[in-house]
Every structure is written in structure tokens, then in C-alpha cells.
Amino acid sequence: MKSQDIGVLLKLVCLQRQEMAARAEVSDKAWPHDWQDWSEENAPEHPGEVDLAALPVGSPSLYTARALELQTGISKTQINRSLKHCMDIGLAREDRKLGVPRANTRVLLEFIVHGLKYVFPARAGELTRGIGTSFAAPVLAGRLLSAGEHLLVWPDAYGNTKGLKVEPLFKTATYAAKRDPEMYALMALIDAIRLGQPRESNLATSLLKERLEIR
């Protein structure tokens, strides 16, 4: 398994959440969609995003390898490999009605909580500038006063926060986070599980379970 596989699965979760919200005609108010921890000034453009924005929520076209590449920064080749591998091991399955891939959220949560930090370990490094993750991200900000002396950040040339460097779960994680607040939230919660003490990890696990709609 590669770390990009988890990134692809998380994107599938985000797309399904958007579909559910659209069907219910509600929006997710638990996340500040106008908040960002990076500057757009002089940031590189990402061709193809306008085409994606024109697609309706739930369109099968959002699930093609090309569309998932534009949404995550993960190559089409790796997207296809990830989907095949995740289908083979039960981390993903095909939606029988729509024919699109879906993350097996219950199995995914089990792997994230009990195995991810051993397969893809993370540790805090030197001070750098970047995008806040774990308890420095708004999905967890202010939840625990004892979360740590220093903020944790993904290194990013356009980031606004200074903190201890944490390599993101996969290479293009910051690209994916900038395009989807929900994707950012999920990855920040995963970092809290990978890096946090038991109390912090338990809180992040509880919030992640809610966002994966697991009861």
C-alpha cells in the first residue's frame, strides 16, 4: 500500500459527503469554508479546475482518473493503481447503482486508527512556514489546551503559519487541501491520530468517525 491510496480514499469520502449534502439540500456548517492558511498571491495556477467546477455534484465525471488527478494532484496512473488495489483489499467498492468507486469507510477508519501510524509514521521536525495541521487546523483548533507547545504545519511556500514541520501523508496533500476544505479537515484529523498523545488521538478519532458517518 502507498500513502497516496489513502489520499484517493479520502477524496472519495469527500465526494460522497458532497452528494449527500446536495440531496438533503443542506451545507456542512461545521467547517469554515472561507478560512485558509495560505496566500493566493503569486500561487501557481492549476489548469483544468474550471471544467471540474462546471460539473454538478454527484456527476460520474468527477470520479474519472483525470478528475481525481485534478482534485488531488495524484497522477492518473497512481489513481488507477490505488483504486484497483483498494478494491482488491476491501478498502473500496463499486457503487452498484451509480457505478462509481466508494470508500469502505468502516474498514478505512479501522486502518487509520490502528495501523496508519505504523505503516506511514510521522514526526515533528524543525521550525518552518506552512499550512497548519493536526491541532493547528481549524477542525481541531482550541479543542485541547495541552495539544502541544508548538504548532504543526505542512511545509508550503505560500503557508501563513510558522510551526514544526510535518511531512504530509502524501506528496500532493497541500494541493488537495487547498481545493477542498473537507479534504483538509480529514487529513488534519489523521495527522492528530498519527502524532497525538492518547487523549488527542482519541478526540481526533471521534471527530473523524463523525465525518465518515460511522455510528
C-alpha positions in Angstrom: 0.0 0.0 0.0 1.1 3.6 -0.8 0.2 6.7 1.1 -1.5 8.1 -2.0 -4.0 5.3 -1.7 -5.3 6.9 1.5 -5.5 10.3 -0.3 -7.6 8.8 -3.0 -9.9 7.1 -0.5 -10.3 10.4 1.4 -11.3 12.2 -1.8 -13.9 9.6 -2.4 -15.3 10.2 1.1 -15.4 14.0 0.3 -17.3 13.5 -3.0 -19.9 11.2 -1.3 -20.4 13.7 1.5 -21.0 16.4 -1.1 -23.6 14.2 -2.8 -25.4 13.6 0.5 -25.4 17.3 1.4 -26.8 18.1 -2.1 -29.6 15.6 -1.9 -30.5 16.9 1.6 -30.2 20.5 0.3 -28.0 21.4 3.3 -24.5 22.6 3.7 -21.8 21.5 6.2 -21.7 24.3 8.7 -19.1 22.5 10.9 -16.3 23.7 8.7 -15.3 27.4 7.9 -15.2 27.2 4.1 -13.9 30.8 3.8 -10.9 30.0 6.0 -7.4 29.4 4.6 -3.9 29.3 5.9 -2.1 30.2 2.7 -1.7 33.2 0.4 -3.1 33.0 -3.1 -0.8 35.8 -4.3 1.6 34.5 -6.9 0.5 31.0 -6.3 0.7 28.7 -9.4 -2.4 28.1 -11.5 -3.8 24.7 -11.8 -5.3 24.1 -15.3 -8.5 22.1 -15.6 -10.2 23.3 -12.4 -12.8 25.4 -14.2 -14.0 22.3 -16.0 -14.5 20.5 -12.8 -16.3 23.4 -11.2 -18.9 23.3 -14.0 -19.8 19.6 -13.2 -22.8 19.0 -10.9 -22.3 17.4 -7.6 -22.6 13.6 -7.9 -21.6 13.6 -11.6 -19.8 10.3 -12.5 -17.3 12.5 -14.4 -15.9 13.7 -11.0 -14.8 10.1 -10.4 -12.7 9.6 -13.5 -9.0 9.2 -13.1 -8.4 12.6 -14.8 -10.9 14.4 -12.5 -9.5 12.7 -9.4 -6.0 13.8 -10.5 -7.1 17.4 -10.8 -8.7 17.3 -7.4 -5.8 15.6 -5.5 -2.7 16.2 -7.6 -2.1 12.4 -7.7 -1.2 11.1 -11.1 -3.8 9.3 -13.2 -1.6 6.2 -13.3 -1.4 6.2 -9.5 -5.1 6.9 -9.2 -5.9 3.8 -11.3 -3.5 1.7 -9.3 -4.8 2.9 -6.0 -8.4 2.2 -6.9 -7.6 -1.3 -8.1 -5.6 -2.1 -5.0 -8.2 -0.7 -2.6 -10.9 -2.7 -4.4 -8.8 -5.8 -4.1 -8.3 -5.5 -0.4 -11.7 -4.2 0.6 -10.9 -0.6 1.3 -13.1 0.5 -1.6 -16.0 -0.9 -3.6 -18.2 0.0 -6.5 -21.5 1.7 -6.0 -23.9 -0.7 -7.6 -26.4 2.0 -8.6 -24.0 4.7 -9.9 -21.0 2.6 -10.9 -18.6 4.9 -9.2 -16.0 3.9 -6.6 -16.8 4.3 -2.9 -14.6 4.2 0.1 -15.4 1.4 2.6 -15.4 3.9 5.5 -15.7 1.4 8.3 -12.6 -0.5 7.2 -10.8 2.7 6.4 -11.4 4.1 9.9 -10.1 0.9 11.4 -6.9 1.1 9.4 -6.4 4.8 10.1 -6.8 4.3 13.8 -4.9 1.1 14.4 -2.4 0.8 11.5 -1.7 4.1 9.8 0.9 5.5 12.2 2.9 2.2 11.9 2.7 1.9 8.1 3.2 5.7 7.5 4.8 7.1 10.6 5.1 10.9 11.2 7.2 13.0 13.5 7.6 16.7 14.0 10.8 18.3 12.6 12.4 21.8 12.5 10.5 25.1 12.6 9.3 26.2 9.2 6.5 28.1 7.4 3.5 26.2 6.1 -0.2 25.2 6.5 -1.4 24.3 9.9 -2.3 20.6 10.5 -3.4 18.5 13.4 -4.4 20.9 16.3 -3.2 23.9 14.3 -6.0 23.3 11.7 -9.4 24.8 12.4 -11.2 21.4 12.6 -9.3 20.9 15.9 -8.2 24.4 16.9 -9.0 25.2 20.5 -10.2 21.6 21.3 -7.3 20.9 23.8 -5.2 23.4 25.5 -2.5 20.9 26.1 -2.2 19.8 22.5 1.5 21.0 22.4 3.8 23.9 22.8 4.4 24.4 19.1 2.0 24.3 16.1 2.4 21.6 13.5 2.5 22.6 9.8 2.9 21.0 6.4 5.7 22.9 4.7 4.3 25.1 2.0 5.9 28.1 0.2 2.5 30.0 0.5 1.6 29.0 4.0 0.8 31.6 6.7 1.7 29.7 9.9 5.1 29.0 11.5 5.5 25.7 13.3 7.2 22.4 13.5 7.5 20.7 10.1 5.4 17.6 9.5 5.6 15.8 6.1 2.0 15.4 4.9 0.6 11.9 4.4 1.2 12.1 0.6 3.2 14.4 -1.6 0.4 16.5 -3.0 -1.7 16.7 0.2 -1.4 20.5 0.4 -2.6 20.8 -3.2 -5.7 18.6 -2.4 -6.4 20.5 0.9 -6.4 23.9 -0.9 -9.1 22.6 -3.3 -11.5 21.0 -0.7 -11.9 22.2 2.9 -13.4 18.8 3.8 -10.3 17.1 2.5 -8.2 19.4 4.6 -10.2 18.6 7.7 -9.9 14.8 7.2 -6.1 15.0 6.7 -5.6 17.2 9.7 -7.6 14.7 11.8 -5.5 11.9 10.5 -2.3 13.8 11.5 -3.7 14.3 15.0 -4.2 10.5 15.2 -0.7 9.8 13.8 1.1 12.4 16.0 -1.0 12.9 19.1 -0.9 11.6 22.6 -3.7 9.2 23.6 -6.2 11.9 24.7 -5.5 13.9 21.5 -5.7 10.9 19.3 -9.0 9.8 20.8 -10.6 13.1 20.2 -9.4 13.2 16.6 -10.7 9.6 16.2 -14.1 10.6 17.5 -14.4 13.6 15.1 -13.1 11.5 12.2 -15.8 8.9 12.9 -18.4 11.6 12.8 -17.2 12.9 9.4 -17.1 9.4 8.0 -20.7 8.9 9.1 -19.9 5.9 11.1 -22.2 5.1 14.1 
